[in-house]
Amino acid sequence: MRRGLPPTVILLDIDGTLLHAGGAGRRALEAAMAEHLGGATRSRAPWLAGMKLDGMTDRLIVREAMLAVDHAFDDALCDRILDSYAGLLERELAGSDFRLLPGVVELLAALSARRARYGLCTGNTSRGARLKLARGGIDHLFGFEERDIHGFASDGEARELIVEAALRRASALLGRHLDPREALVVGDTPRDVTAARAAGCRSLAVATGRFGVEALRAEGADHVVPTLELAHVGPLLLAGPGDREP
C-alpha cells in the first residue's frame, strides 16, 4: 500500500468487525454438532465449551471441537455439520442480541459511493456470512459470486489461506497481479493481524471485539483504531480519488 493513498483492495472480517451476532453462531454450531455427532461423547457440556473462537475459521472450529473429544475429523462430516449450521443460524439470528458495530453503515456507504474495491475476508462459510449480513441489512453491499472479491471458510482452515484466496479473486477482478502490499486486511483479532502478515498484506485492527487497542497494537497491527467510524478510518481508507484502476 502506497503511503498517502488508500489501499487498492480492502478485505473485511465480519464478526467483531462489522457486527456482533449475540452468540448466534456459537449456539447454532453447537446444535449442529450435537445433531450429527450425538451426545455420546459430550452429553453434559456444549461442544464448544472452553474454546475461544475469535478469528478461527468455521472448519477449524469443527475440527478442534471434534479432536478435543478424540473424535476423528472427516471432511464430508464437517460439510454436513456446516450445512446444518447454516439452517440453525438463521433461527438463532432472529432471536439474538444482534447489532451492527459503530461506523459500519457509514463506512460501507462511503466505500460503495467511491466504487472502492472491497470484499469479505472471513472464517464464516459463504452462507453463514450472507445470513449474518442480511440480519443487519448490509448483505447487498457485498459480492458472493466467484468473480467477486472474498475469502470464506471453504478456502481453507488456516486464516492466511482465506486472505490468499481473496487476493487471487481480487487479482482476477483487476485483471492483473495484485501485490499483497496493496491490500489492507481489516479485523478485530490477533489472528486477523497474523494472517495478513503471513499473506504479505497490511492490517487495520479495530477494537470492537474482545481485544482492546493496546492488545492489538502489541500484536503488530499496522494500524489500530477503536471503531470503524469515519473519524478514525476515513483518512486511511477514503483519502485520494475514489476510482480504482481497471
TORRO-410613 format. One line per field, with one value per residue (C-alpha): y, x, z negated; residue number from 0. Coordinates in steps of 0.2 Angstrom, whole numbers. Layout:
residues N
north	(Y:...)
east	(X:...)
up	(Z:...)
pos	(NUM:...)
This chain:
residues 246
north	(0:16:29:43:33:22:3:-4:-18:-18:-36:-35:-48:-50:-55:-42:-31:-27:-34:-44:-58:-61:-78:-85:-93:-102:-109:-114:-123:-132:-138:-144:-154:-162:-166:-175:-182:-185:-183:-199:-190:-174:-176:-163:-149:-139:-144:-128:-126:-118:-113:-96:-94:-76:-76:-95:-102:-112:-128:-126:-124:-140:-149:-143:-147:-165:-168:-161:-176:-189:-189:-192:-177:-181:-168:-174:-175:-157:-151:-159:-151:-134:-136:-139:-125:-113:-118:-117:-100:-91:-96:-91:-74:-70:-70:-64:-48:-43:-26:-18:-10:9:17:1:8:24:16:4:18:28:14:10:28:29:12:6:-12:-21:-38:-51:-60:-71:-88:-89:-100:-91:-95:-91:-74:-69:-73:-63:-48:-50:-49:-32:-27:-25:-41:-31:-22:-37:-49:-68:-74:-82:-66:-55:-51:-63:-76:-89:-104:-115:-108:-116:-119:-108:-89:-85:-96:-86:-70:-78:-83:-66:-59:-71:-66:-48:-50:-59:-44:-31:-41:-40:-47:-38:-35:-41:-24:-15:-24:-20:-33:-26:-37:-37:-51:-56:-70:-57:-47:-63:-69:-53:-53:-71:-66:-51:-38:-24:-24:-12:-19:-12:-14:-18:-37:-45:-36:-19:-6:-10:-28:-27:-14:-27:-40:-29:-22:-8:2:1:11:10:9:9:26:38:50:35:26:39:47:29:21:36:48:52:48:35:27:11:7:-6)
east	(0:7:10:-3:-15:-29:-27:-31:-42:-50:-53:-66:-69:-87:-89:-82:-78:-94:-106:-110:-121:-125:-118:-130:-115:-109:-126:-130:-114:-115:-133:-127:-113:-125:-136:-123:-112:-125:-122:-112:-95:-101:-118:-116:-106:-108:-97:-88:-86:-70:-65:-60:-67:-61:-53:-55:-62:-78:-70:-56:-68:-77:-60:-54:-70:-70:-52:-55:-66:-55:-67:-59:-61:-69:-71:-88:-95:-88:-98:-114:-112:-109:-124:-135:-127:-132:-151:-149:-140:-155:-166:-153:-150:-169:-169:-151:-144:-138:-131:-120:-105:-101:-97:-100:-115:-107:-91:-99:-109:-94:-84:-98:-101:-82:-83:-69:-63:-68:-74:-76:-62:-69:-69:-88:-95:-102:-120:-116:-109:-123:-136:-127:-125:-143:-149:-141:-147:-130:-128:-132:-116:-105:-102:-104:-100:-84:-80:-82:-68:-70:-62:-73:-70:-72:-55:-45:-45:-30:-35:-20:-27:-43:-33:-23:-40:-47:-31:-32:-50:-45:-31:-44:-56:-42:-35:-18:-7:-12:3:-2:5:-9:-22:-27:-35:-47:-51:-53:-42:-24:-27:-33:-16:-5:-15:-12:6:8:0:11:-4:-5:-18:-30:-36:-52:-55:-74:-71:-64:-47:-43:-32:-16:-18:-20:-6:5:1:10:-5:0:-15:-26:-42:-56:-70:-74:-81:-76:-67:-55:-53:-58:-41:-34:-47:-55:-41:-37:-48:-61:-60:-48:-38:-46)
up	(0:5:-8:-7:4:-1:2:19:10:-7:-15:-29:-43:-49:-67:-80:-65:-56:-68:-84:-82:-100:-101:-87:-78:-93:-98:-80:-78:-94:-90:-73:-80:-93:-79:-69:-82:-96:-114:-117:-118:-125:-134:-148:-141:-125:-111:-110:-129:-134:-116:-111:-94:-90:-72:-69:-53:-55:-48:-60:-74:-70:-68:-85:-94:-87:-91:-109:-112:-102:-88:-71:-59:-42:-28:-22:-40:-43:-27:-33:-50:-42:-31:-46:-55:-42:-44:-63:-62:-53:-68:-81:-72:-73:-92:-96:-103:-86:-82:-68:-75:-76:-59:-49:-39:-35:-30:-18:-11:-8:0:11:16:21:31:19:21:5:0:-14:-21:-35:-43:-40:-27:-12:-18:-36:-31:-20:-34:-47:-35:-30:-48:-48:-31:-23:-13:3:1:4:18:16:33:38:49:33:20:5:-6:-15:-26:-11:-5:-20:-38:-41:-40:-29:-16:-16:-14:1:9:8:16:30:33:32:45:57:55:58:72:65:51:35:24:7:0:10:-1:-18:-30:-42:-58:-76:-82:-83:-70:-58:-60:-59:-44:-35:-39:-33:-16:-14:-17:-29:-43:-51:-68:-76:-95:-93:-98:-113:-111:-115:-106:-116:-114:-95:-94:-103:-90:-77:-68:-55:-61:-76:-79:-92:-79:-61:-62:-48:-60:-64:-47:-34:-32:-29:-18:-9:-5:13:28:26:43:44:59:70)
pos	(0:1:2:3:4:5:6:7:8:9:10:11:12:13:14:15:16:17:18:19:20:21:22:23:24:25:26:27:28:29:30:31:32:33:34:35:36:37:38:39:40:41:42:43:44:45:46:47:48:49:50:51:52:53:54:55:56:57:58:59:60:61:62:63:64:65:66:67:68:69:70:71:72:73:74:75:76:77:78:79:80:81:82:83:84:85:86:87:88:89:90:91:92:93:94:95:96:97:98:99:100:101:102:103:104:105:106:107:108:109:110:111:112:113:114:115:116:117:118:119:120:121:122:123:124:125:126:127:128:129:130:131:132:133:134:135:136:137:138:139:140:141:142:143:144:145:146:147:148:149:150:151:152:153:154:155:156:157:158:159:160:161:162:163:164:165:166:167:168:169:170:171:172:173:174:175:176:177:178:179:180:181:182:183:184:185:186:187:188:189:190:191:192:193:194:195:196:197:198:199:200:201:202:203:204:205:206:207:208:209:210:211:212:213:214:215:216:217:218:219:220:221:222:223:224:225:226:227:228:229:230:231:232:233:234:235:236:237:238:239:240:241:242:243:244:245)
